[in-house]
Amino acid sequence: MSDYSLRQYQADVDVWIKGMGGYFSPLSQLAQLVEEVGELARYVNRTHGDQSFKKGEVANIPDEMADILFTLTCLANSLKVDLTEQLMKNIEKKTKRDTQRHAANTKLKSAAKP
């Protein structure tokens, strides 16, 4: 599983979704993505922020992250977006744009934890 690529994941999700009846509309998928991000935010806030857990509530942050990736992949598939290609373009854009900006950011240096 360590060599499982994003491109293969995207293809596997496509097969699975089509086997389950097909994709929801992009707007419904976006709403679902926002819901999943909200679940992650709730658990991060309860684990690392100021909120406390409700009785019986258990955080599973890695599972919430996987739910987000799955939902985002569904949206990308339905919109015919190759995530691998777009991520490569995105890191190139950020590298060109932000190399000096982040290196000179004193806030990042002071926030670094050992």
N, C-alpha and C positions, 0 to 999 in steps of 0.2 A: 504494500500500500504506500510505501514511502516515495515511490516514483509515480504516483497517481497524479496526472496533470489536470490542470484546470480545463483544458480543452476536452479531455476524456470525461471529466465530471459533467461538463456542459452537455456532452453527447448522452451520457447515461441518464441525466435528469430528463432530457428530451424524450428518450425511449420510455422512461417510467411514466412521465406525465401523459404521453400519448396513449399508453396502456391503461391509464386510469380515466380516460375520457377526453383529455385535451386540456388546453390552457384556459384559464379565466381571462377576462378582458385585461388589457394593460392597466386600466384604472383600478380594477379590483386587486390586481397584483401589487400595485403601488400602495394601496390602502393596507394590504396584508404586510408589506414590507415595513410600513410605518408602525403597525402593531407589534411586529417582531422586534424592531428597534426599541420600542417602548418597554417591552418585556426585559430586554437586556439592560436598559437604563434603570429599571426598577431594581433589578438584582445587583447591579454595580453600586447603586446608591445605598442599598441595604448592606452590602458587603464592605464597601470602601468609603461610603459617605455617611451622612448623619441619620438616615432613616434606620429604623429597627424592623426586624422581620415580624410579620403577623404570625400568630400561633399556627404551627403546622406548615408554614411556608418554608420551602427549601430552594435555595438558588442553585442553578446549574448553568453557570455562565458559558462554559464551552458549548453546551447544547443550544443555548440561545444564539450564540455566534453562528453555529452551523445552520440553525433555522433561517437566519438572515442571509447567509450565503446561498442556501437553497432557494429562498424566495427571490433574491436578486438574480440568480441564475435563471429561474423561470421567466422573469421579466425580460432578461437579456435574450433568452431563446425566442420568446414570442415576438420580440422586436428585431430579431435577426442580428444581434450584436455579438461579435466574437470577443469575449472577455479577455482572452489571452492577448490578442492583437491590441485591444484598447489599453490593457494594463501596461504593455510594453511601451506604447506611445505615451502613456501618462507618466511613467517613471522617467522617460527621456525628457518630457516637458518640465517636470519638477526639477530634474537635475540641472537643466540649463537655467531655469528661472530662479531656483532657491539655494544654490550651492553657497554663495557668499552670504545671503540673507540669514540663513540659519547658523552658519559658522560664527557670525558676528552678534548673534542674539544673546545678550547677557542674561536674559530671563531663563533661557534654556540651561545655561551654565549654573545658575544659582538654584535651579529646580532639580538638577541632577542628584540622584540618590546613589549612595555607595552600593 
